[in-house]
Amino acid sequence: MNGKFITFEGPEGSGKTSVIIGVKEFLINEGYSILTTREPGGIKIAEDIRNIILNKENTEMDAHAEALLFAASRSQHFNEKILPALKEDKIILCDRFIDSSLAYQGHARELGIDKVYDINKFAIGNVLPELTLFIDVPPSVGLKRVFSNTRKIDRLDLESLEFHEKVYEGYMIIAKKYNERFKIVDGTNPIEKVIEDAIKIIKNIL
């Protein structure tokens, strides 16, 4: 397979979606075949699971159930959409993937990064992204963006600042653990600069 699997991670409100749009436009202009997708979601079954996970009314959701729902969504998404695209030699730009589960459920929910990794290993095998771009913004800045823009507020957005700081801490642990594929981009810069920095890093693996 000559396809490339690139994921984008970051705290809530980091601007991942805007960065992906900018990167996609650049790569299409360069003649690459691109697939953009997101997690949880990306396909019907996974989107149905997303609606359960992020529903603001599901406040009683157990952390273990949350981790397993994310893994179930990921398994369906990966096998139905990502793997076939890789076999077609496409460049996949995915908004969140396994590292979100490691940071959110593994570290912030205190289930254990390695335990959550094992759940996901069962779901997707040994396939990890070739490159992960972490759009780095302080959690307080990201949450301020979330509540001041027009996107729909979900269950995870409504968690405490302390929880989101633990998520960020989890990402920093993962960045060290997987430092060969995990690259950090300063998300506090103007969006044009963030996109430019992301493209520079991506060019190195193309």
N, C-alpha and C positions, 0 to 999 in steps of 0.2 A: 504494500500500500504506500502510495506517495502523497496521500492527503495529509493535511496538517490539522491538528486538533488544538485550538487555542481557546483558553477560558479567561474570563474577566471576573475578578472578585473585588469586593470592597464593602465598607460599611453601608448601611442604609443612607441614601442620598449622596453617594460618592460620585454619581454621574456616569456610571458604567454604560447605561443605555445610549447616552449621547456619544460617548467615545466609540462604542461599537458601530454606530451609524457612520461616524466619520471615517473609521478604519475601513469599513465595508466599501464606502464610496471610493476611497483611494485604491483599494485592491482591485475593484471592478474596473476602474480606469486603467490599471496596469495589466488587465487581461486575465485575471484569475477568476476561477469559478468558486463562488462564495455561498456558504449556507450560514444564515444567522438563526439562532434559536435561544431558548432560555430555560432556566430551571427555577423552581419546579414548573413543569409544563412542557411546551414545545409540540405536543401531540395531544389528541383528544383525551385518552385515558389519563395521561400525566396532568393535563389541565384540570380534569375532574378532581384528581387528588389534590392539586394546588388549591382549589376552591375550599376543600375541607381544611387543609393546613392553615391557610391565611384568613379564614373566616373569623371576624372579630368576635362572634358569639361563642366560638369554641375555646373559651378561656380555661376550661377544666382539662384540656388535653395534657395527658401524661408525657413527660420528656421522652420516654422509651417509645411510646406510640408515635410521637412526632418524628423521631429519628428513623423509625421503620417506614413511616409514610413517605418521607423524603427518599429513602432508599428504593422503595417500590416504584415511585414516580420516576426516579433516575434509571432504574433497570429497564422499564418500558421505553422511556425516551431514548436511552442509549442504543438499545437493540433495534428499535423500530426506525430511528431517524439518524443518529450519529454514525453508527457502524456502517450502514449502507452508503452514507455520504463519504466516509473515509475510503471505502472500497472504490468509489467513483472518483477518487483523487481530488476531492473538493477541499477547500480550506474552510474549516468550521470555526465560527466565532460564537461562543456560547456564554451567555450571561448567567454566571454561577455554575458550579459543578460540585464535585466531591468536597473541595476545600470549605465550602459554606457549611456543610454538615459537620466537618471536623471542628470548625470555629464555633458555630452556634450550638450544636448539640453536644459535641465532644468536650469543648472547653467551657462555654458559657453555661450550659445546662449540667455540666460536671458529670457527664456519662463516661468520659475518658476518650481522648483522641484516638488511641489505638483500638478501643472497642468499637467506636463508630466507623473507623476505617475497615475493620473486619466485616461489619454488616454490609458495607458498600462494596467490599471486595467480592462478597457473595453475589451482589447485585450486578456488577459490571466486569467481574474478572480482574485481571491485572492491568487493565488499560487506564493509564493516567494521561492528562493533557501533555502535549509536547512543550507547551509554554503556558504559564499562567501570569496574567498581568493584574497586580493588585493596585487599584486606584486608591491612593492613600489620602484620606481626610480624617481629621479628628471626629469621633462620634458625635460630639456636641454640634459641630458644624454641619455634619451630614443630616442630623435630625432636624436642625433648623431649616435646611433646604426642603426636607420632606414635607414639613408642615406649612411651608410657605408656597409650595407649588401646587399644581392642579392634579397630580396623580392620586389615585385612590389610596387611602390609609388602610393598612392591613394589621392583622393581629400582632405581627412581630414589630411593626413600627411603634406600637403602643407599649412595648416593654420599657422598663425603666432605663435611665441613662446608665446606671450601674451595670445593667445587663449588657447594653451595647458596648460599654467599655471593656467588659470581659470578652465579648466577641472580638473586639479589636486586639486585645491581648492574645487571644487564641490565634488570630491571623499572624501575629508576630512570631509566635512559636512555630507555626507551620512554615513561615517564610524561611526560618533557619533550618528546619528539618528537611525541606525540599528546595534548598537554595539553588540547585542547578536549573530548575524550571520556573521558579517563582521570582518574578521581577517586580520591583516596586516603582510606581509612577506617582509623582507628586500631584494629587488631585486638587490641591488648593490653587493651582495656577489657572489662568483663563482656559476655557475649554479647548480653544484652538491649539494652545501649547500642550495640553494633556494629550490630545489626539496626535500631534506631531511627535511627542516623546514615545507614545505607544507604537506608532508606525516605525520609528527608528529601531526599536527592540524587535518588532516582528520581522523586519527586513533581514535580520541576522539568521533567521531559521528558514527563510525562503530560498 
